[in-house]
């Protein structure tokens, strides 16, 4: 647990400026995780050139699934 806290605390501290002050301390890691989720869900597909964006579209996961299917179906 100590190692996990030591690894994650610097990341959580980087988000101090955008974390609302009314947020209770136990919810701050969840708030920071939301930023990472939004980055993965919206920014990464855009940077990788996928044109499909929106709710329930996971282009990165479908690409991985397609690659695994091609690998095991040969």
Backbone as a ProteinNet text record, in pm:
[ID]
protein_1_A
[PRIMARY]
XXXXXXXXXXXXXXXXXXXXXXXXXXXXXXXXXXXXXXXXXXXXXXXXXXXXXXXXXXXXXXXXXXXXXXXXXX
[TERTIARY]
81.6	0	87.1	196.5	283.9	343.5	380.9	438.4	333.5	211.8	103.9	77.2	71.7	47.6	163.1	285.5	401.3	402.3	349.9	345.1	230.8	119.6	2.3	-7.8	49	39.3	97	211.6	260.6	163.4	97.4	1.1	-119	-166.7	-281.2	-244.5	-121.2	-78.4	-68.7	-39.5	-33.6	-169.9	-277	-412	-472.1	-393.2	-443.9	-506.8	-451.7	-501.7	-639.1	-672.4	-801.9	-901.8	-859.6	-949.5	-1030.2	-1163.1	-1245.5	-1221.1	-1226.1	-1199	-1311	-1432.5	-1543.5	-1541.4	-1454.5	-1446.7	-1382	-1446.3	-1388.9	-1266.9	-1173.7	-1043.1	-1051.7	-1138.6	-1143.6	-1188.6	-1254.4	-1301.5	-1201.2	-1094.2	-996.7	-932.1	-889.7	-834	-933.7	-1059.4	-1160.5	-1174.9	-1167.5	-1174.4	-1055.8	-937	-817.5	-828.7	-881.1	-899.5	-996.4	-1093.5	-1188.6	-1115.9	-1017.1	-938.8	-865.4	-807.8	-738.5	-836.2	-953.8	-1055.4	-1096.9	-1120.5	-1161.2	-1050	-926.5	-814.5	-811.6	-828.1	-824.1	-944	-1056.9	-1180	-1194.2	-1147.9	-1167.2	-1038	-931.3	-810.1	-729	-708.3	-627.2	-684	-813.8	-864.6	-846	-862.8	-844.4	-699.3	-605.4	-464	-420.3	-484.6	-449.5	-522.7	-609	-671.2	-802.7	-868.1	-998.5	-1105.1	-1197	-1299.4	-1426.7	-1446.4	-1567.4	-1544.6	-1628.2	-1618.3	-1757.2	-1765.4	-1894.1	-1919.9	-2041.3	-2082	-2074.9	-2021.3	-2011.4	-1925.1	-1838.6	-1744.6	-1606.7	-1553.3	-1421.5	-1330.6	-1280.7	-1201.6	-1072	-1009.5	-884.6	-908.7	-1016.3	-1046.7	-1088.5	-1162.8	-1203.2	-1082.4	-985.5	-861.4	-784.1	-775.5	-707.1	-781.6	-913.5	-992.8	-977.4	-974.9	-957.6	-820.3	-716.6	-581.4	-572.2	-630.6	-630.3	-708.4	-820.1	-898.8	-819.9	-751.1	-669.5	-554.5	-497.7	-384.9	-426.5	-540.9	-582.2	-664.4	-715.8	-796.8	-716	-585.4	-501.3	-460.5
-117.7	0	125.7	121.5	237.8	269.2	166.1	186.7	246.5	195.4	247.3	394.7	428.7	568.1	657	608.7	687.6	709.7	614.3	628.3	717.5	713.6	788	929.5	954.1	1088.5	1199.4	1179.4	1287.2	1317.7	1216.9	1238.2	1315.8	1279.4	1348.3	1493.2	1517.2	1653.4	1739.5	1679.3	1756.4	1814.4	1750.2	1793.5	1885.5	1931.2	2018.2	2146.1	2201.1	2329.2	2315.9	2197.6	2180.5	2104.8	2065.1	1994.4	2095.5	2085.8	2180.4	2166.4	2277.1	2275.4	2209.3	2204.6	2144.5	1991.9	1934.5	1789.2	1730.1	1630.5	1569.6	1486.3	1477.4	1415.4	1272.7	1184.8	1049.1	1042.4	1147	1146.1	1206.4	1265.6	1328.5	1227.4	1108.5	1011.7	970.5	960.5	928.5	1042	1163.8	1280.9	1282.4	1251.3	1246.6	1131.9	1018.4	904.7	939.7	1023.5	1066.2	1140.1	1222.8	1291.3	1192.4	1089.4	988.9	912.9	885.3	817.5	905.4	1032.1	1122.4	1136.9	1139.7	1146.6	1022.3	905.3	780.7	768.8	816.4	797.8	898	1020.7	1123.2	1166.9	1189.7	1245.6	1140.9	1024.6	922.2	879	848.5	813.3	927.2	1050.7	1164.7	1173.8	1158.9	1166.7	1051.4	936	820.3	817.8	914.8	928.6	856.4	814.8	750.3	856.5	829.5	928.7	908.2	790.2	761.3	804.9	897.2	943.6	944.2	927	938	825.7	825.7	730	587.7	499.7	356.7	326.7	416.3	383.1	371.2	254	226.6	179.7	272.7	231	160.6	199.7	134.3	-11.1	-36.3	-171.8	-257.5	-200.6	-278.4	-311.4	-222.1	-249.2	-364.6	-365.1	-473.8	-604.9	-601.7	-722.9	-776.3	-687.7	-729.8	-793.9	-735.7	-790.4	-927.7	-942.3	-1072.4	-1176	-1134.9	-1226.7	-1272.6	-1180	-1217.6	-1307.7	-1283.8	-1364.3	-1507.8	-1526.2	-1660.5	-1734.4	-1665.7	-1732.4	-1774	-1753.6	-1793.5	-1936.7
0	0	0	75.7	82.1	-54.6	-129	-261.8	-355.2	-348.6	-432.2	-402.4	-276.6	-236.4	-281.4	-269.8	-311.6	-463	-538.5	-684	-730.6	-661	-706.6	-650	-534.9	-474.9	-563.1	-629.2	-717.4	-832.5	-884.4	-992.3	-939.9	-823.5	-764.3	-731.7	-686.3	-654.6	-779.7	-896	-1020.6	-1056.7	-1011.5	-1043.4	-936.9	-840.9	-734.4	-787.9	-894.6	-947.1	-1011.7	-1063.2	-1129.2	-1042	-923.3	-831.7	-751.6	-755.1	-678.3	-528	-458.3	-314.1	-233.8	-290.3	-216.1	-220.8	-300.3	-313	-188.8	-129.4	-9.1	-47.5	43.9	17	-37.7	11.8	-43.8	-190	-240.5	-379.3	-477.9	-430.1	-519	-614.3	-570.1	-665.4	-774.9	-740.8	-839.8	-940.5	-893.9	-981	-1078	-1029	-1114	-1214.1	-1170.3	-1260.9	-1373.2	-1344.6	-1447.1	-1559.5	-1525.3	-1627.5	-1717.6	-1658.3	-1738.6	-1828.2	-1776.6	-1857.5	-1975.5	-1949.5	-2057.3	-2161.2	-2119	-2211.3	-2298.9	-2238.2	-2313.8	-2407.2	-2364.8	-2441.1	-2554.6	-2537.9	-2639.3	-2708.8	-2632.7	-2692.7	-2767.8	-2708.7	-2774.5	-2909.6	-2921.9	-3055.6	-3156.2	-3112.5	-3202.1	-3248.3	-3155.7	-3191.4	-3281.1	-3266	-3347.7	-3481.1	-3504.6	-3634.8	-3654.8	-3548.8	-3562.8	-3585.2	-3676.9	-3707.5	-3626.2	-3570.4	-3493.6	-3350.3	-3303.6	-3165.7	-3105.7	-2976.7	-2911.5	-2813.6	-2763.7	-2662.6	-2716.9	-2637.7	-2667.4	-2788.5	-2828.2	-2935.3	-2872.5	-2877.9	-2822.3	-2934.5	-3015.7	-3131.2	-3094	-2985.3	-2946.6	-2907.8	-2834.7	-2793	-2912	-3006.1	-3122.8	-3209.6	-3216	-3289.7	-3225.9	-3094.2	-3023.3	-3043.4	-3033.1	-3052.3	-3194.7	-3292.7	-3432.4	-3451.6	-3391.5	-3404	-3338.3	-3221	-3153.6	-3232.5	-3290.1	-3371.8	-3493.7	-3558.2	-3673.9	-3634.6	-3517.9	-3470.7	-3441.9	-3375.7	-3333.6	-3438	-3538.3	-3640.6	-3762.7	-3759.7	-3873.1	-3862.8
[MASK]
++++++++++++++++++++++++++++++++++++++++++++++++++++++++++++++++++++++++++

